Amino acid sequence: MPRHKSYDRLQSVERACYVFWEKGYRTLGVRALQKETGLNQFAIRTEFGGKEGLYLEALAFYSASAQTVAMPPMRSGGLNSIIEFFEQLVTEGSPTSSKWGCLMVNTGIENAEIGSEKLELAVQRYWSSLAEHFETALLQSQKAGDLKASLDITDLANGLVTAVMGIHTKNRSAGVHDAGKQMTDIVRTYLNTLRIK
C-alpha cells in the first residue's frame, strides 16, 4: 500500500510539473490543479503544503530530470559535451527542449513579482548546478590543452548559463526552435574560437 501511494504521488508531481510548465504558476488556481493532477484540494494542502509546496516539488522533479539525463555527459565530455547540450535545447523531443521554454526560466520571471524566497532558492540551485557542470567540462578541456589557459572558467560557465536562459526564452516566445537554433550556432562558434586546437 505505501508503494502505491508513493507511485501515485510521483505521478501527480510529474503531471503538476507539466501543467505548471505549460501554463505558469500564477494563472493556475486550485480547481485547475485538481483537474490536471487528479489531486483534491485536501491532498494539495495536507500532502504538499498547498499550491507553492506542490510547485516546489514540481521544480524538484524538473531539476532532477535535467541533472540525471542532460547534464551528466558534461562531467567527462569537454567542449563537445557542452555543444551537444546546447543542441539538445533546440532538438524536438529532447528532455531539455520545449516550446514552453524552461520551467526554471519561467519561474524566475514569475517570481520577480511573486517574491517567494523558496522559489528563488530552487531556481538558483538549478542554475548553480548547471554552471558547475559547464565549469567541469571547461576545466577538462583547459587541462587537456584544448582551451586557452588564460580564460576565466567560472565567468565563461556563468555566461553559458545566461545563453541557455536566452535560448529557452526564444523557444517559448517563438513557439518553435528556429530562433534557439541560431543562438546554439552562435554558442558553438564562440566556443570554437576559444579552442587552441
Sequence and secondary structure as in RCSB ss.txt:
>XXXX:A:sequence
MPRHKSYDRLQSVERACYVFWEKGYRTLGVRALQKETGLNQFAIRTEFGGKEGLYLEALAFYSASAQTVAMPPMR
SGGLNSIIEFFEQLVTEGSPTSSKWGCLMVNTGIENAEIGSEKLELAVQRYWSSLAEHFETALLQSQKAGDLKAS
LDITDLANGLVTAVMGIHTKNRSAGVHDAGKQMTDIVRTYLNTLRIK
>XXXX:A:secstr
 HHHHHHHHHHHHHHHHHHHHHH STT  HHHHHHHH   HHHHHHHHSSHHHHHHHHHHHHHHHIIIIISGGGG
T HHHHHHHHHHHTTSTT TT  TT  HHHHHHHHHHHH  HHHHHHHHHHHHHHHHHHHHHHHHHHHTTSB TT
S HHHHHHHHHHHHHHHHHHHHHHSSSHHHHHHHHHHHHHHHHHB  
